[in-house]
Amino acid sequence: VIPVILFCCRRLAGCTVFITGASRGIGKAIALKAAKDGANIVIAAKTAQPHSKLLGTIYTAAEEIEAVGGKALPCIVDVRDEQQISDAVQKAVKKFGGIDILVNNASAISLTNTLDTSTKIMDLMMNVNTRGTYLTSKACIPYLKKSKVAHILNISPPLNLNPVWFKEHCAYTIAKYGMSMYVLGMAEEFKGEIAVNALWPKTAIYTAATEMLGGPGIKSQCRKVDIIADAAYSIFQKPKSFTGNFVIDENILKAEGIQHFDIYAIKPGHPLQPDLFLDEYPEAVSKKMESAGAVPEFKEEKPQPQPKPRSGAVEKTFRIVKDSLSDDIAKATQAIYLFELSGKDGGTWFLDLKSKGGNVGYGEPSEQADVVMSMSTDDFVKMFSGKLKPTMAFMSGKLKIKGNMALAIKLEKLMNQMNARL
């Protein structure tokens, strides 16, 4: 049963939502979801004339938005053009009185390797994805600061430094990760004023662009755009304190109480195509890496028995860390960290900040780790006691990180809070 919160309450009534790339696909789906509440939608997209292959214009999108109860302002906006962005923002403020939510959805994609990516295509991806997100955010922020709602949502992935996501389409990955890095920076810069988050699908989402990239056979392996729209709507209900998060659509909807996801499938029961940048399907990612000639370091193996840990500086550090944990820290972090330590008193240790109250221990955690950190025991103790900055350890090669980089950065913040005790 889909929770009432997603479909009955008109919580966005009167809110103004500025969405780039809203003439079709994911952007339009988010627009229609908000419009059903009676929201004002600014359709900031460049398609004013019908496209030969892609259906929908800013004007047809406006008609659909108004048909479901919203108010629409179609604006011709190429996010590479700062003046067009500025003009659309001013029109929105003049017509609706302000801006409450910004969705940076406009994106350019080319899944090509370095030698096959032309300068023109590389510039397009950098200018639309990374630069366009920055310019649109900058233009909207003065008005978002005045809003009681105040959300920026970037349709971008969690930061993941697994090389498999760079090898085949390096330029696209970097352009998309640029959008995600703005989440890290702006969430801190505007903390308490504007919630800044990212949203990414767990599986492929069916759009016209997906079909162009994957061919007609991809459709049955996809979910509908509705799942992204529902996940975005859920984020918009959160307070401004919900910020700096890299949200996966399925995960946030599970938290809302949804248990059955076949309603979102194009072909219920058919195997789904995992989306890019997620290591949530280790077997699929392993096969992809192996086919490209790489060795998947995270490939699951049979667990090896661990020797009994010895007492020492590492054990003492983890004991102090455990005493410092709380429900609030676990709720704010929601990650599991695995430490592969070499040297005296080393071995495999974990820090579980997903379970209630948090936990630490020797050996493997009960769930797959989100972040794996490898380093010497001496450097580990120095890092947790504040004598070695994690950033410097990483850059100097003393610390190796696999997994979700955003969650690794969260751990650095936590360590700063613990340094006084360590």
C-alpha positions in Angstrom: 0.0 0.0 0.0 1.5 3.3 -1.0 1.5 5.8 1.9 -1.0 8.6 2.1 1.8 11.1 2.4 2.8 10.6 -1.2 -0.6 10.9 -2.8 -3.2 12.7 -0.7 -1.8 15.7 1.0 -1.5 18.9 -1.0 1.7 19.9 0.7 3.2 21.8 -2.2 0.1 24.0 -2.9 1.3 27.5 -3.7 5.0 26.6 -3.8 7.0 27.6 -6.8 9.2 24.8 -8.2 11.9 25.8 -10.8 12.9 22.7 -12.8 15.5 22.6 -15.6 14.9 20.1 -18.4 11.2 19.9 -17.4 9.8 19.5 -20.9 10.0 15.7 -20.8 11.2 12.7 -18.9 12.2 12.9 -15.3 11.9 16.7 -15.1 8.4 16.6 -16.4 7.4 13.8 -14.0 8.6 15.7 -11.0 6.7 18.8 -12.3 3.5 16.8 -12.7 3.8 15.3 -9.2 4.2 18.8 -7.7 1.5 20.2 -9.9 -1.1 17.8 -8.5 -0.7 19.6 -5.2 -1.4 22.9 -6.9 2.3 24.0 -7.2 3.6 26.7 -9.5 6.0 25.1 -12.0 8.7 27.0 -13.9 9.5 24.8 -17.0 13.1 25.9 -17.7 14.0 23.9 -20.9 15.3 24.7 -24.3 12.7 22.8 -26.4 10.3 25.3 -27.8 9.7 23.6 -31.1 8.9 19.9 -31.5 11.9 17.6 -31.8 12.1 15.0 -34.6 12.9 12.1 -32.1 12.0 13.4 -28.7 8.4 14.2 -27.8 7.4 17.3 -25.8 8.1 21.0 -25.6 7.9 23.5 -22.8 4.4 24.4 -24.0 3.0 20.9 -24.2 4.5 20.3 -20.7 2.7 23.5 -19.5 -0.6 22.2 -20.8 -0.2 18.9 -18.9 0.8 20.7 -15.7 -2.2 22.9 -15.8 -4.5 20.0 -16.6 -3.6 18.3 -13.3 -4.1 21.4 -11.2 -0.8 23.3 -11.3 0.2 26.7 -12.7 2.8 26.7 -15.4 5.4 29.2 -16.6 7.2 27.9 -19.7 10.6 29.5 -20.2 13.1 28.9 -23.0 16.3 28.2 -21.1 19.5 26.6 -22.3 21.4 26.3 -19.0 24.6 27.0 -20.8 23.3 30.6 -21.2 23.6 32.6 -18.0 21.3 35.4 -19.3 18.5 32.9 -20.2 18.7 31.5 -16.7 18.6 34.9 -15.1 15.6 36.0 -17.3 13.7 32.9 -16.3 14.3 33.4 -12.6 13.1 37.0 -12.8 10.0 36.0 -14.7 9.3 33.3 -12.1 9.7 35.8 -9.2 7.5 38.4 -11.0 4.7 35.9 -11.7 4.8 33.8 -8.6 6.5 36.0 -6.0 9.5 33.8 -5.3 11.1 30.4 -5.7 10.8 27.6 -3.1 12.4 24.6 -4.8 15.0 24.2 -7.5 15.5 20.9 -9.3 18.7 20.7 -11.4 17.6 18.0 -13.8 19.0 19.2 -17.2 21.8 16.9 -18.3 23.8 15.9 -21.3 25.1 12.3 -21.6 27.6 10.5 -23.9 28.8 7.1 -22.6 31.9 7.2 -24.7 35.6 6.6 -23.8 38.2 9.3 -23.9 39.4 8.9 -27.5 35.8 8.7 -28.8 34.5 11.7 -26.9 34.9 14.8 -29.1 35.8 18.2 -27.5 32.4 19.4 -28.6 30.6 16.7 -26.7 32.9 17.0 -23.7 32.2 20.8 -23.5 28.5 20.1 -23.8 28.5 17.7 -20.8 30.6 20.0 -18.7 28.6 23.1 -19.6 25.2 21.6 -19.1 25.8 19.2 -16.2 28.4 20.9 -14.0 28.4 24.6 -15.1 24.6 24.8 -15.8 23.8 23.4 -12.3 26.1 25.9 -10.7 24.7 28.9 -12.6 21.1 27.9 -12.0 21.7 27.4 -8.3 23.5 30.7 -8.0 20.6 32.5 -9.7 17.9 30.9 -7.5 19.7 30.9 -4.1 18.8 34.6 -3.1 15.1 33.7 -3.5 15.4 30.2 -2.0 16.9 31.8 1.2 13.6 33.7 1.7 11.5 30.5 1.4 10.2 28.4 4.3 10.6 25.3 2.1 14.0 26.0 0.5 15.2 22.9 -1.3 17.8 22.4 -4.1 17.6 18.9 -5.6 20.3 17.8 -8.1 19.5 14.7 -10.2 23.0 13.3 -9.8 24.7 10.2 -8.3 26.4 9.4 -5.1 30.2 10.0 -5.4 31.8 6.6 -5.9 35.5 6.3 -6.8 35.3 2.7 -8.0 37.4 2.9 -11.2 34.8 0.9 -13.2 32.6 4.0 -13.3 35.3 6.1 -14.9 37.0 3.7 -17.3 34.4 3.6 -20.0 32.9 7.1 -19.9 35.4 9.3 -17.9 34.1 12.7 -19.2 30.5 12.0 -18.5 31.3 10.6 -15.0 33.3 13.8 -14.1 30.6 16.1 -15.5 27.9 14.3 -13.5 30.0 14.1 -10.3 30.4 17.9 -10.6 26.7 18.1 -9.9 27.1 15.9 -6.9 30.1 17.8 -5.5 27.9 20.9 -5.4 25.6 19.0 -3.0 28.6 18.6 -0.7 29.7 22.2 -0.9 26.3 24.0 -0.9 24.8 21.9 1.8 27.5 23.1 4.1 27.5 26.7 2.8 23.8 27.2 3.2 23.2 24.9 6.2 20.1 26.0 8.1 18.9 28.1 5.1 18.5 25.7 2.2 18.4 21.9 2.0 20.7 20.7 -0.8 20.4 17.0 -1.8 21.0 14.7 -4.7 18.6 12.0 -6.0 19.6 9.0 -8.1 17.7 5.9 -9.3 18.6 2.4 -8.2 17.6 1.0 -11.6 17.4 2.4 -15.1 14.5 4.7 -15.7 12.6 4.6 -19.0 12.7 7.8 -20.9 13.1 8.7 -24.6 16.8 9.3 -23.9 17.2 5.9 -22.4 15.7 4.2 -25.5 18.1 6.2 -27.7 21.1 5.0 -25.6 20.0 1.4 -24.9 17.7 0.6 -27.9 14.1 -0.6 -27.7 15.0 -3.7 -25.8 16.0 -1.7 -22.7 12.4 -0.7 -22.0 11.4 -3.9 -20.2 14.4 -3.6 -17.9 13.4 -0.1 -16.7 11.2 1.5 -14.1 8.8 4.4 -14.8 9.7 8.0 -14.2 7.1 7.9 -11.5 9.5 6.4 -8.9 11.8 9.4 -9.2 8.9 11.8 -9.0 7.6 10.1 -5.8 11.1 10.1 -4.3 11.6 13.8 -5.1 8.3 14.6 -3.6 9.3 12.8 -0.4 12.5 14.8 -0.2 10.5 18.1 -0.6 8.6 17.2 2.6 11.8 17.0 4.6 12.9 20.0 6.8 15.9 22.1 5.9 18.0 20.1 8.3 17.7 17.2 5.8 20.7 18.3 3.7 23.9 16.9 2.1 22.3 13.6 1.3 22.8 11.3 -1.7 19.3 9.7 -1.9 18.5 6.5 -3.8 14.9 6.5 -5.0 14.0 3.0 -3.8 15.6 3.6 -0.4 13.7 6.7 0.5 10.4 5.2 -0.6 11.0 2.1 1.5 11.4 4.4 4.4 8.0 5.9 3.5 6.5 2.4 3.8 6.5 1.2 0.2 7.3 -2.5 0.1 6.2 -3.5 -3.4 7.9 -1.8 -6.3 6.3 -3.7 -9.2 4.0 -0.7 -9.6 6.9 1.2 -10.9 8.2 -1.4 -13.3 7.6 -1.1 -17.1 7.3 -4.9 -17.1 6.5 -6.2 -13.6 8.6 -9.2 -12.7 11.2 -8.7 -15.4 14.8 -8.3 -14.3 15.8 -4.7 -14.0 18.9 -3.0 -15.3 21.0 -1.5 -12.5 21.8 2.2 -13.0 25.3 3.7 -13.2 27.5 4.6 -10.3 26.0 2.1 -7.8 27.8 -0.9 -6.3 24.6 -2.2 -4.9 24.7 -5.1 -7.4 28.3 -6.5 -6.7 27.8 -9.5 -9.1 26.7 -7.3 -12.0 29.5 -4.8 -11.4 32.1 -7.5 -11.0 31.2 -9.0 -14.4 31.4 -5.6 -16.0 34.8 -4.9 -14.5 36.1 -8.4 -15.5 34.8 -7.9 -19.0 36.8 -4.7 -19.2 40.0 -6.5 -17.9 39.8 -5.1 -14.4 39.9 -6.9 -11.1 36.9 -6.1 -8.9 38.4 -5.4 -5.5 35.0 -5.6 -3.8 34.1 -8.9 -5.3 32.5 -11.0 -2.6 34.6 -14.0 -1.3 34.0 -16.6 1.3 34.8 -15.0 4.7 38.1 -16.0 6.2 38.3 -16.7 9.9 39.7 -13.8 11.9 42.3 -14.3 14.6 41.4 -13.0 18.0 42.2 -9.3 18.2 45.0 -8.2 20.5 44.8 -5.4 22.9 46.6 -2.2 21.9 46.2 1.3 20.5 43.8 0.2 17.8 41.5 -1.7 20.3 41.7 1.3 22.6 40.7 3.7 19.8 37.7 1.6 18.8 36.7 1.3 22.5 36.7 5.1 22.8 34.8 5.5 19.5 32.2 3.0 20.8 31.7 5.0 24.0 31.2 8.2 21.9 28.4 6.7 19.7 24.7 7.6 20.1 21.4 7.2 18.3 21.8 10.8 16.9 25.2 10.0 15.4 23.9 6.8 13.8 20.8 8.5 12.4 22.9 11.4 11.0 25.5 9.1 9.3 23.6 5.9 8.2 26.7 4.1 6.9 28.9 1.1 7.7 32.7 1.5 7.5 35.2 -1.4 7.2 38.8 -0.8 8.2 41.5 -3.1 6.7 44.5 -2.3 9.0 48.0 -3.6 8.4 50.7 -3.9 11.1 50.6 -4.6 14.8 47.1 -5.1 16.2 45.7 -4.8 12.7 43.2 -6.9 10.9 39.6 -6.1 9.8 37.5 -3.9 12.0 34.1 -2.3 11.4 32.2 0.8 12.5 28.4 0.3 12.1 26.5 3.6 12.0 23.3 2.2 10.6 22.1 0.1 13.5 20.4 1.8 16.5 23.0 3.4 18.7 25.9 2.4 16.5 28.4 -0.4 17.0 32.1 -1.3 16.5 33.8 -4.6 16.4 36.6 -6.9 15.1 35.9 -8.8 11.9 33.2 -8.3 9.2 30.0 -6.3 9.8 26.6 -8.1 9.5 25.8 -6.0 6.3 28.0 -5.0 3.4 30.1 -2.0 4.1 29.4 1.3 2.4 33.0 2.4 2.6 36.2 0.4 2.9 39.4 2.1 4.2 42.8 0.5 4.1 45.8 1.8 6.0 48.4 1.0 8.6 47.5 0.7 12.3 49.8 3.6 13.2 48.2 5.9 10.6 44.8 4.8 11.7 45.4 5.8 15.3 46.9 9.1 14.2 43.9 9.8 12.0 41.3 9.2 14.7 43.3 11.2 17.2 43.5 14.2 14.9 47.3 14.0 14.3 46.8 13.0 10.6 44.1 14.6 8.5 42.1 12.1 6.4 42.4 14.3 3.3 46.2 14.4 3.6 46.3 10.7 4.3 44.3 10.0 1.2 46.3 12.4 -1.0 49.6 11.0 0.2 48.6 7.4 -0.4 48.6 6.4 3.2 44.8 5.9 3.1 43.0 4.0 0.3 39.2 4.4 0.1 36.7 2.2 -1.8 33.0 2.9 -1.9 30.9 5.9 -1.3 33.1 9.0 -1.0 30.4 11.2 0.4 30.0 8.8 3.3 33.7 8.8 3.8 33.6 12.6 4.2 30.8 12.2 6.8 33.2 10.0 8.8 35.9 12.7 8.7 33.4 15.1 10.3 32.6 12.6 13.0 36.3 12.1 13.7 36.7 15.8 14.3 34.1 15.6 17.0 35.9 12.7 18.7 39.4 14.1 18.5 39.3 15.7 21.9 38.6 12.3 23.6 41.2 10.4 21.5 
